[in-house]
Amino acid sequence: MSKDENLVEDKMQIDQHDSDRLQKNVPDGFSEDYLKVYYGKLFPCVDIYRWLSYGNDGKHPACDQSYFGRREFSFTLENDIYLRFLSFNNVVEMESSIRKKCPFKIDIGPVYTVDPAKRRAYAQGGNNVFSPIERELVFDIDMSDYDDVRYCCSGADVCLDCWPLMNVAIKVLDMSLREDFGFNHILWVYSGRRGVHCWVCDGRARRLRDEQRASIAEYFHVNKGGENNAKKVNLTGAVLHPFLARSYTEVLKDSFEKKMLLSQKLFASEDRFQKILQIIPDDSIASELLDKWQGNRRSSISKEDVNVSRWEQLKHVLQSGKHKVQGLRRCVEEIIFTYTFPRLDMEVSKHMNHLLKAPFCVHPKTGRICVPIDPNDCDDFDPTTVPTLSQLIEELNMSNKRSESEEDWERTSLRKSIEIFRSFLSALLKSCKKEINSNVRQSTDARNW
Ligand SMILES: [Zn+2]
């Protein structure tokens, strides 16, 4: 054997050894050692602190210095050890606690009347002063709630064929939160596995009471059918509510006809089109279509996609003048709403003291970072290429700082995500400053009276 052949064989053994080691320690990227490096070098602690301080971190006389310290954090440690009611007085305390405890998950709760870590001491004082007073309005949308309308995957799995349903949810909610409710500071975050979180951060949203949160969640609650009920959406009234009409024309219709119809092959087999036909309230129309499709077993001569042609036939039958039956007019819309309209986890939005996973956490099952999503660019977001913990550590190891001032995240693929977060943050903090200044003016005016 020549010297060169020996070298090749040695190298192969090393590679084999490396890949064994990687597979054993980091199943797609999660290990406590990596997490330590991540919290030490990449997790944007200062940005998160500035976000949750809402301007109350400066020297301004109107700043509420106790504000950040009254926010509840919760850590989930290895082996599901769960620490609730943690609080930090400043960014240094928060950062050192995260680095020391190395939580597998960090959740963010509400701001309480008093420091949540000292709630027992206050309770002993006799008066019941410990209660939540502020919290972002939050929404949680999970792909597992769409299992009856997707065929590519199920449960916690997602792929590029079903992910457009999340983009629909982002677009519909984002548009309505801005246009119908007048909110401006909205942060969208990938939950790390099967869905997205939304944080509405305007002062007005943070101070909503639970009943108000529940009514907003109800406003977005259109899919009311039970699990075994094919018809999930009932659109009643002479005209659609403006919010529903706008969602339909600007988001749902296109997403259904140009994406979901084809990617989910919604009419490709009998069980699939039967499910859609069940939504039609008129039995004779449903069986007319059924007969047509059952007899017409995919003519291979037709160039048109079977899903498109069947959908066009259904629309034609329902919308033709022949069937002006009450209830049928809306059926096409109802089908599209059933298959695309956002499905919220209502309980998360209704209560101020519901915890929600912090942005930039690492999902322990996938190793993926919970990165912010730019709602204007959500069509480009690909959950399958979100950076993983192991990928980021490798990027750190493979590159060197290009200058003294360069931060570690700048030379990893977390860069874009931190830039999205900072752009949200800079607009938010500008408006917080304004609000704090106007509070000062108001209290000075009141004194001058
Ligand atoms: Zn899928």
Residues whose N, C-alpha, C, O or C-beta is under 5 A from the ligand:
A	BS01	ZN	C152 C153 V158 C159 D161 C162
